């Protein structure tokens, strides 16, 4: 009764109604005798039902339409299965298209049935361009086409074929590429091959990388083996993982012997515990460079400079160490240093000889020439008093003036060569006279001498050297430093004498390269070298604009001083 109360338009799905009505009109107009279509009806409960509708038109004797005869078959289950299958196929096709590798389906004659997006990206052909074409026509270059027949025959026989080869494929634009292929035969229920599934990946860059790596390894090995230094690859536990031939020969081992050693076996300076600690430190810093000693198989000691860096090989931290043997160079340096020491000693001896000779000459001038000239001047003055000849008096006055000037110059020369005050009264008195007569009187510079009053017995050579050094420091303070005030302190510190010369001059930077080019710098160097040979030292403290403090330290004649104290 419910169906009789409605019409087919009401229960037909709106999307199917127009097609149904077109068929109805064609029946009514005699264009067709019947029609069949799949359509959807709306169930009483609201859900859709797929049906197969077969309709014919019944007419009377005059051909007038009387009614339709409809046969309706329920195909809902089949349609739902088809929809699910379509969805599955769509998902499968989407997955195939999104695969990063080429997916190609061939028939038994290697003609393309399916071609995904990755295949297009790799080979340059669209799917439409490939359907029905063979592999040899599309992507196999002429030099390797002979392989296609063998591969196809093996696949037809049900065998899986995987292979890769350099330049085994060609793109649409003619570019040769290298691909890795995974080919599988597809069989039916009767175990007959009906199709072939292939997956391919472009490994052109991988081949290029591998070839570059092989070339790099070849070059590395050549450099490694031909290096003029020992090259070691060391593990974190100190074992030698790899090494060049020079490393073995330099320490006298065969390769077989050397590969059993650890760093501690050849290390001389560091103990095994120190080696372990050093390795841990390098792991933190990443690199290091240091000098050490290695022991050869025969027991000889070699001086080496080690430059090491942490590297990572296959997730393992290793040390690559370059060990440069400088044993012969160090021997040569030691010989050179010995020669330099001899030269310094000779220079010091020459300086001492020079000082002694100056002292002898000064003593002769002071004890012989000076008194003789003074006596001659007094005799001349007696003659002047006894004569009335005015012309003679003029000549005698001139000679007297010359004698006076000569005596003055001899005194100055005597002081320059070896201060009589230094010889007779000691270093402190000589420095006081030097400050008073040479610094204050001649240059108008304010001076101050501070002496701690302690006994300071000195060897004659050291005393002369100290006086000469103080004089050079004062000359530097007067001229280059442009000082207005100079203070000298002389102290005894245990078994040493300390002399401090402080000025308020312009100062300088002792470490600046320009400082080493000045005359004053050469004077400082000369003083330092002479003091060094005597067991003393010179220290300079100066800042530009803040003056300079020079500190001289030299040994005292301690044994004699203590003997005098015992006598007292």
C-alpha positions as CSV (number, residue, x, y, z in Angstrom):
1,X,0.0,0.0,0.0
2,X,2.9,2.4,0.8
3,X,4.5,1.8,-2.6
4,X,1.2,2.1,-4.4
5,X,0.7,5.5,-2.8
6,X,4.0,6.9,-4.2
7,X,5.8,7.0,-7.6
8,X,9.2,5.9,-8.7
9,X,10.5,9.5,-8.9
10,X,10.0,9.9,-5.2
11,X,12.1,6.9,-4.2
12,X,14.8,7.4,-6.9
13,X,18.1,9.0,-5.8
14,X,18.1,12.6,-7.2
15,X,21.4,12.0,-9.0
16,X,20.0,9.0,-10.9
17,X,16.6,10.5,-11.7
18,X,17.4,12.5,-14.8
19,X,19.0,9.4,-16.5
20,X,16.0,7.3,-15.6
21,X,13.6,9.9,-17.1
22,X,15.6,10.1,-20.3
23,X,15.2,6.3,-20.7
24,X,11.5,6.6,-20.0
25,X,11.0,9.3,-22.7
26,X,12.9,7.1,-25.2
27,X,10.5,4.2,-24.4
28,X,7.5,6.5,-24.7
29,X,8.6,7.8,-28.1
30,X,9.4,4.4,-29.4
31,X,13.1,5.0,-29.7
32,X,13.9,1.9,-27.6
33,X,11.9,-1.2,-26.7
34,X,13.4,-1.5,-23.2
35,X,16.2,-0.2,-21.1
36,X,18.4,-1.4,-18.3
37,X,20.4,0.8,-15.8
38,X,22.0,0.7,-12.4
39,X,20.5,3.1,-10.0
40,X,19.9,3.9,-6.4
41,X,16.6,3.8,-4.5
42,X,16.0,5.5,-1.2
43,X,15.0,3.0,1.4
44,X,12.1,3.7,3.7
45,X,14.6,4.0,6.5
46,X,16.6,6.6,4.6
47,X,19.6,4.6,3.4
48,X,20.4,3.9,-0.3
49,X,20.0,0.6,-2.1
50,X,21.8,-0.2,-5.4
51,X,19.6,-2.0,-7.9
52,X,19.7,-3.3,-11.5
53,X,16.6,-1.9,-13.1
54,X,15.2,-3.5,-16.3
55,X,12.1,-1.7,-17.8
56,X,9.9,-2.4,-20.8
57,X,6.7,-0.6,-22.1
58,X,3.4,-2.4,-22.7
59,X,1.2,-0.9,-25.4
60,X,-2.3,-1.7,-26.6
61,X,-3.3,-2.9,-30.0
62,X,-3.2,0.7,-31.3
63,X,0.3,1.2,-29.9
64,X,-0.8,3.4,-27.1
65,X,1.4,3.0,-23.9
66,X,-0.5,1.2,-21.2
67,X,2.0,0.7,-18.4
68,X,5.7,0.0,-17.7
69,X,6.9,-3.4,-16.6
70,X,10.0,-3.1,-14.3
71,X,12.2,-5.9,-13.0
72,X,14.4,-4.8,-10.0
73,X,17.4,-6.8,-8.8
74,X,19.2,-6.0,-5.6
75,X,22.9,-5.4,-6.4
76,X,23.7,-3.5,-3.3
77,X,26.3,-6.0,-2.0
78,X,28.1,-6.1,-5.4
79,X,28.2,-2.4,-5.7
80,X,29.6,-2.0,-2.2
81,X,32.3,-4.5,-3.0
82,X,33.1,-2.7,-6.2
83,X,33.4,0.6,-4.3
84,X,35.7,-1.0,-1.8
85,X,37.8,-2.5,-4.5
86,X,38.0,0.8,-6.3
87,X,39.1,2.5,-3.1
88,X,41.7,-0.1,-2.6
89,X,42.9,0.2,-6.2
90,X,43.0,4.0,-5.8
91,X,45.0,3.7,-2.6
92,X,47.4,1.2,-4.3
93,X,47.8,3.5,-7.2
94,X,48.5,6.5,-4.9
95,X,51.1,4.4,-3.0
96,X,52.7,3.4,-6.3
97,X,52.8,7.0,-7.5
98,X,54.3,8.2,-4.3
99,X,57.0,5.5,-4.1
100,X,60.5,7.0,-4.2
101,X,61.6,4.2,-6.5
102,X,60.5,3.5,-10.1
103,X,57.6,1.0,-10.3
104,X,57.2,-0.6,-13.7
105,X,54.9,-3.4,-14.7
106,X,55.8,-5.3,-17.9
107,X,54.1,-8.0,-19.8
108,X,55.9,-11.2,-20.7
109,X,57.5,-9.4,-23.7
110,X,58.9,-6.6,-21.6
111,X,56.3,-4.1,-22.8
112,X,55.2,-1.4,-20.3
113,X,51.8,-1.9,-18.6
114,X,52.3,0.4,-15.6
115,X,54.7,3.4,-15.1
116,X,54.7,5.5,-11.9
117,X,55.7,9.1,-11.2
118,X,59.2,8.1,-9.9
119,X,59.8,6.2,-13.1
120,X,58.9,9.4,-15.0
121,X,61.3,11.4,-12.8
122,X,64.2,9.0,-13.3
123,X,63.8,8.3,-17.0
124,X,62.0,11.4,-18.3
125,X,59.1,9.6,-20.0
126,X,55.4,10.1,-19.1
127,X,53.2,7.1,-18.5
128,X,51.4,7.7,-21.8
129,X,54.7,7.8,-23.7
130,X,55.7,4.4,-22.4
131,X,52.6,2.2,-22.5
132,X,53.2,-0.7,-24.9
133,X,56.8,0.0,-25.6
134,X,59.7,-2.3,-24.7
135,X,62.5,-1.8,-22.2
136,X,65.1,-1.9,-25.0
137,X,63.3,0.8,-27.0
138,X,62.9,3.1,-23.9
139,X,65.7,3.0,-21.4
140,X,68.4,0.6,-22.3
141,X,71.4,2.1,-24.2
142,X,72.9,0.3,-27.2
143,X,76.1,-1.0,-25.5
144,X,74.1,-3.1,-23.0
145,X,71.0,-4.1,-24.9
146,X,72.4,-7.6,-25.3
147,X,71.7,-8.1,-21.6
148,X,68.0,-7.6,-22.0
149,X,67.3,-11.0,-23.6
150,X,69.1,-12.9,-20.9
151,X,67.3,-11.0,-18.1
152,X,63.9,-11.5,-19.8
153,X,64.5,-15.3,-20.3
154,X,65.5,-15.7,-16.6
155,X,62.4,-13.8,-15.5
156,X,60.1,-15.9,-17.8
157,X,61.5,-19.0,-16.1
158,X,60.4,-17.6,-12.7
159,X,63.8,-16.4,-11.5
160,X,64.2,-13.1,-9.6
161,X,66.9,-10.9,-11.2
162,X,68.6,-8.1,-9.3
163,X,71.5,-6.1,-10.8
164,X,73.2,-2.8,-11.1
165,X,75.8,-1.5,-13.5
166,X,77.4,1.8,-14.3
167,X,75.6,3.6,-17.2
168,X,73.2,0.7,-17.7
169,X,70.3,3.0,-18.6
170,X,69.5,6.1,-20.6
171,X,67.1,8.9,-20.1
172,X,64.7,10.4,-22.6
173,X,67.2,13.3,-23.2
174,X,70.0,10.8,-23.9
175,X,71.8,11.2,-20.6
176,X,73.4,8.0,-19.4
177,X,72.5,7.0,-15.8
178,X,73.2,4.1,-13.5
179,X,70.3,2.2,-11.9
180,X,69.9,-0.6,-9.4
181,X,67.1,-3.0,-10.6
182,X,64.9,-5.4,-8.6
183,X,62.9,-7.6,-11.0
184,X,60.3,-10.2,-9.9
185,X,58.2,-12.5,-12.1
186,X,54.4,-12.5,-11.3
187,X,52.8,-15.9,-11.6
188,X,49.2,-17.1,-11.8
189,X,47.5,-20.0,-10.1
190,X,49.1,-22.4,-12.6
191,X,52.6,-21.0,-11.8
192,X,52.8,-19.4,-15.2
193,X,54.5,-16.0,-15.5
194,X,51.9,-13.5,-16.8
195,X,53.7,-10.2,-16.0
196,X,57.0,-8.8,-14.6
197,X,57.3,-6.3,-11.7
198,X,60.4,-4.1,-11.7
199,X,61.5,-1.5,-9.1
200,X,64.5,0.7,-9.9
201,X,66.5,3.4,-8.1
202,X,68.9,5.9,-9.6
203,X,72.3,5.3,-8.2
204,X,74.3,7.6,-10.5
205,X,75.3,9.9,-7.7
206,X,76.2,6.9,-5.5
207,X,78.5,5.5,-8.3
208,X,80.1,9.0,-8.6
209,X,80.5,9.2,-4.9
210,X,82.0,5.7,-4.7
211,X,84.4,6.5,-7.5
212,X,85.4,9.8,-5.8
213,X,85.8,8.0,-2.5
214,X,88.0,5.3,-4.2
215,X,90.1,8.1,-5.8
216,X,90.3,9.9,-2.5
217,X,91.4,6.7,-0.7
218,X,94.0,6.1,-3.3
219,X,95.4,9.6,-3.0
220,X,95.2,9.4,0.8
221,X,97.1,6.1,0.8
222,X,99.7,7.6,-1.5
223,X,100.2,10.6,0.8
224,X,100.0,8.3,3.8
225,X,102.7,5.9,2.6
226,X,105.0,8.5,0.9
227,X,105.0,11.0,3.8
228,X,108.4,12.0,5.0
229,X,107.1,11.8,8.6
230,X,105.6,8.9,10.7
231,X,101.8,8.9,10.3
232,X,99.9,6.9,12.9
233,X,96.2,6.1,13.3
234,X,95.7,5.5,17.0
235,X,92.6,4.2,18.8
236,X,91.4,5.7,22.1
237,X,93.0,2.9,24.1
238,X,96.4,3.7,22.6
239,X,96.6,0.8,20.1
240,X,98.1,1.5,16.6
241,X,95.3,0.9,14.1
242,X,97.2,1.9,11.0
243,X,100.6,3.5,10.1
244,X,102.8,4.2,7.1
245,X,106.0,2.4,6.3
246,X,108.2,5.3,7.5
247,X,106.8,4.9,11.0
248,X,108.0,1.3,11.1
249,X,111.4,1.9,9.5
250,X,112.1,5.0,11.6
251,X,111.8,3.0,14.8
252,X,113.3,-0.1,13.4
253,X,110.3,-2.4,13.4
254,X,108.7,-4.6,10.8
255,X,105.0,-4.0,10.0
256,X,104.0,-7.2,11.7
257,X,105.9,-6.1,14.9
258,X,104.7,-2.6,14.8
259,X,101.0,-3.4,14.5
260,X,101.2,-5.2,17.9
261,X,102.5,-2.1,19.7
262,X,100.7,0.6,21.7
263,X,101.7,4.2,22.2
264,X,103.1,3.4,25.6
265,X,105.5,0.9,24.0
266,X,107.3,3.6,22.1
267,X,106.7,6.6,24.4
268,X,109.7,7.6,26.6
269,X,108.6,10.8,28.4
270,X,105.1,9.9,29.6
271,X,104.2,6.8,31.7
272,X,101.3,4.6,30.6
273,X,99.1,6.4,33.1
274,X,100.2,9.8,31.7
275,X,99.6,8.6,28.2
276,X,96.0,7.6,29.1
277,X,95.4,11.0,30.7
278,X,96.9,12.8,27.7
279,X,94.6,10.9,25.4
280,X,91.5,11.9,27.5
281,X,92.7,15.5,27.3
282,X,93.0,15.4,23.5
283,X,89.6,13.9,23.2
284,X,88.3,17.0,25.0
285,X,90.3,19.6,23.1
286,X,90.2,17.9,19.7
287,X,93.9,18.4,18.9
288,X,97.3,18.9,20.3
289,X,100.9,19.5,19.3
290,X,103.8,18.6,21.6
291,X,107.4,17.5,21.7
292,X,108.3,14.1,23.2
293,X,110.7,11.2,22.7
294,X,110.2,7.8,21.1
295,X,112.2,4.6,21.7
296,X,113.4,2.6,18.7
297,X,113.5,-1.2,18.7
298,X,117.2,-1.1,19.4
299,X,116.7,1.2,22.4
300,X,117.8,4.5,20.8
301,X,115.9,7.6,21.7
302,X,114.5,9.8,19.0
303,X,113.2,13.4,19.5
304,X,109.9,13.9,17.8
305,X,107.3,16.6,17.4
306,X,103.7,15.1,17.5
307,X,100.8,16.9,15.9
308,X,97.6,15.0,16.5
309,X,93.9,15.5,15.8
310,X,90.7,13.6,16.7
311,X,88.8,12.2,13.7
312,X,85.8,9.9,13.4
313,X,85.9,6.9,11.2
314,X,82.8,4.6,11.0
315,X,81.4,6.0,14.3
316,X,84.8,5.4,16.0
317,X,86.9,8.2,17.4
318,X,90.6,7.9,16.3
319,X,93.7,10.0,16.5
320,X,95.6,10.8,13.3
321,X,99.1,11.7,14.5
322,X,102.0,13.0,12.5
323,X,105.3,12.4,14.2
324,X,108.2,14.5,12.9
325,X,111.7,13.2,13.9
326,X,113.9,16.1,14.7
327,X,116.7,14.2,16.5
328,X,119.4,15.3,14.0
329,X,118.1,18.9,14.0
330,X,118.2,18.9,17.8
331,X,121.8,17.5,17.8
332,X,122.7,20.3,15.4
333,X,120.9,22.8,17.6
334,X,122.8,21.5,20.7
335,X,126.0,21.9,18.8
336,X,125.0,25.4,17.8
337,X,124.0,26.3,21.4
338,X,127.3,24.9,22.6
339,X,129.1,27.1,20.1
340,X,127.0,30.1,21.1
341,X,127.8,29.4,24.8
342,X,131.5,29.4,23.9
343,X,131.1,32.6,21.9
344,X,129.3,34.2,24.9
345,X,132.0,33.0,27.2
346,X,134.6,34.3,24.9
347,X,132.8,37.6,24.6
348,X,132.5,37.8,28.3
349,X,136.2,37.0,28.7
350,X,137.0,39.7,26.1
351,X,134.9,42.1,28.1
352,X,136.7,41.3,31.3
353,X,140.0,41.6,29.5
354,X,138.9,44.9,28.1
355,X,137.8,46.1,31.6
356,X,141.2,45.0,33.1
357,X,143.1,46.7,30.4
358,X,141.1,49.8,30.8
359,X,141.8,49.6,34.6
360,X,145.5,49.2,33.9
361,X,145.6,52.2,31.5
362,X,143.5,54.2,34.0
363,X,145.9,53.4,36.8
364,X,148.9,54.4,34.7
365,X,147.2,57.6,33.8
366,X,146.2,58.3,37.4
367,X,149.5,57.1,39.0
368,X,152.1,58.2,36.4
369,X,150.9,60.5,33.7
370,X,148.6,62.6,35.9
371,X,151.2,63.3,38.6
372,X,153.9,64.0,36.0
373,X,151.7,66.6,34.3
374,X,150.8,68.1,37.6
375,X,154.5,68.4,38.5
376,X,155.3,69.9,35.1
377,X,152.5,72.5,35.7
378,X,154.0,73.4,39.1
379,X,157.5,73.8,37.5
380,X,156.0,75.9,34.8
381,X,154.3,78.1,37.4
382,X,157.8,78.6,39.1
383,X,159.3,79.7,35.8
384,X,156.4,82.1,35.4
385,X,157.1,83.7,38.7
386,X,160.8,84.0,38.0
387,X,160.6,85.8,34.6
388,X,159.8,89.4,33.8
389,X,159.7,89.0,30.0
390,X,156.1,89.8,29.0
391,X,156.3,87.9,25.7
392,X,157.6,84.9,27.6
393,X,154.9,85.2,30.2
394,X,152.2,85.1,27.5
395,X,153.7,81.9,26.0
396,X,154.0,80.3,29.4
397,X,150.4,81.2,30.2
398,X,149.3,79.5,27.0
399,X,151.3,76.4,27.8
400,X,149.9,76.4,31.4
401,X,146.4,76.5,30.1
402,X,147.1,73.6,27.8
403,X,148.6,71.6,30.7
404,X,145.5,72.4,32.8
405,X,143.1,71.3,30.0
406,X,145.2,68.1,29.5
407,X,145.2,67.3,33.2
408,X,141.4,67.8,33.2
409,X,140.9,65.6,30.1
410,X,143.2,62.9,31.6
411,X,141.1,62.9,34.7
412,X,137.9,62.5,32.7
413,X,139.5,59.8,30.5
414,X,140.7,58.0,33.7
415,X,137.1,58.1,35.1
416,X,135.7,56.8,31.7
417,X,138.2,54.0,31.6
418,X,138.1,53.0,35.2
419,X,136.8,55.2,38.0
420,X,139.5,55.7,40.7
421,X,136.7,56.1,43.2
422,X,135.4,52.7,42.2
423,X,138.8,51.2,42.7
424,X,139.7,52.9,46.0
425,X,136.3,53.5,47.7
426,X,133.9,51.0,46.2
427,X,130.8,50.8,44.0
428,X,128.5,52.9,46.2
429,X,130.9,55.9,46.3
430,X,131.6,55.6,42.6
431,X,127.9,55.7,41.7
432,X,127.4,58.7,44.0
433,X,130.2,60.6,42.2
434,X,128.7,59.5,38.9
435,X,125.3,60.9,39.8
436,X,126.7,64.1,41.2
437,X,129.3,65.0,38.6
438,X,128.0,63.4,35.4
439,X,124.2,63.6,35.8
440,X,123.4,66.6,38.1
441,X,126.3,68.9,37.2
442,X,126.3,68.4,33.4
443,X,122.6,67.8,32.7
444,X,120.8,69.4,35.6
445,X,118.8,66.3,36.4
446,X,117.8,65.7,40.0
447,X,119.2,62.5,41.4
448,X,119.0,60.4,44.6
449,X,121.1,57.5,45.8
450,X,119.7,55.1,48.4
451,X,122.1,52.6,50.0
452,X,121.0,50.1,52.6
453,X,124.4,50.3,54.3
454,X,125.1,46.6,54.2
455,X,128.5,45.1,53.2
456,X,128.6,44.2,49.5
457,X,131.9,42.5,48.7
458,X,132.4,42.2,44.9
459,X,134.9,40.6,42.6
460,X,136.8,43.4,40.8
461,X,135.4,42.2,37.4
462,X,131.8,42.2,38.6
463,X,132.3,45.5,40.3
464,X,133.5,47.1,37.1
465,X,130.7,45.4,35.1
466,X,128.1,46.7,37.5
467,X,129.5,50.3,37.5
468,X,129.6,50.2,33.7
469,X,126.0,48.9,33.5
470,X,124.7,51.6,35.8
471,X,126.5,54.2,33.7
472,X,124.8,52.9,30.5
473,X,121.4,52.9,32.2
474,X,121.9,56.5,33.3
475,X,123.0,57.5,29.8
476,X,119.7,55.9,28.5
477,X,117.7,57.8,31.2
478,X,119.3,61.1,30.2
479,X,119.1,61.0,26.4
480,X,116.4,58.7,25.0
481,X,114.2,58.7,28.1
482,X,114.4,62.5,28.7
483,X,114.2,62.0,32.5
484,X,114.0,64.9,34.9
485,X,114.6,62.8,38.0
486,X,116.6,59.6,38.6
487,X,116.8,57.5,41.7
488,X,119.3,54.7,42.3
489,X,118.9,52.1,45.1
490,X,121.7,49.7,46.1
491,X,120.6,46.8,48.3
492,X,122.0,43.5,49.5
493,X,119.5,40.6,49.3
494,X,121.1,37.5,50.9
495,X,124.1,36.6,48.8
496,X,123.3,39.0,45.9
497,X,123.5,42.7,45.2
498,X,120.5,44.4,43.7
499,X,120.7,47.8,42.0
500,X,117.5,49.6,40.9
501,X,117.7,52.5,38.5
502,X,114.4,54.3,38.3
503,X,113.6,57.3,36.0
504,X,110.5,59.4,35.2
505,X,111.2,59.5,31.5
506,X,109.0,58.8,28.5
507,X,109.2,55.0,29.1
508,X,108.7,52.3,26.4
509,X,107.2,48.9,25.7
510,X,109.9,46.3,26.3
511,X,108.0,43.6,24.3
512,X,107.2,45.8,21.2
513,X,109.2,44.8,18.1
514,X,110.2,48.5,17.5
515,X,111.9,48.5,20.9
516,X,114.5,45.9,19.7
517,X,115.7,48.2,16.9
518,X,116.8,51.1,19.1
519,X,120.3,51.8,20.4
520,X,119.0,51.6,24.0
521,X,117.7,48.1,23.3
522,X,121.1,47.0,22.1
523,X,122.6,48.5,25.2
524,X,120.1,46.6,27.4
525,X,120.9,43.4,25.4
526,X,124.6,43.9,26.0
527,X,124.2,44.5,29.7
528,X,121.9,41.4,30.0
529,X,124.4,39.2,28.2
530,X,127.4,40.3,30.3
531,X,125.4,39.9,33.5
532,X,124.2,36.4,32.4
533,X,127.8,35.3,32.0
534,X,128.6,36.5,35.5
535,X,125.6,34.7,37.0
536,X,123.5,37.9,37.2
537,X,120.4,39.3,35.4
538,X,118.7,42.4,34.2
539,X,115.0,43.0,34.5
540,X,113.2,45.9,32.7
541,X,109.8,47.3,33.8
542,X,108.5,50.1,31.7
543,X,105.3,51.5,30.3
544,X,105.1,54.2,27.6
545,X,104.6,57.6,29.4
546,X,105.4,56.1,32.9
547,X,109.2,56.0,33.0
548,X,111.4,52.9,33.4
549,X,112.7,50.8,36.3
550,X,115.8,48.7,35.6
551,X,116.8,46.0,38.1
552,X,120.3,44.5,38.1
553,X,121.1,41.4,40.2
554,X,124.6,40.0,40.6
555,X,126.3,37.6,43.0
556,X,128.4,38.8,45.9
557,X,131.9,37.5,47.0
558,X,130.2,35.6,49.8
559,X,133.1,33.4,51.0
560,X,135.5,36.3,51.6
561,X,132.6,38.3,53.3
562,X,131.9,35.4,55.7
563,X,135.6,35.0,56.4
564,X,135.8,38.7,57.4
565,X,132.8,38.3,59.6
566,X,134.5,35.3,61.4
567,X,137.7,37.3,61.9
568,X,135.6,40.2,63.4
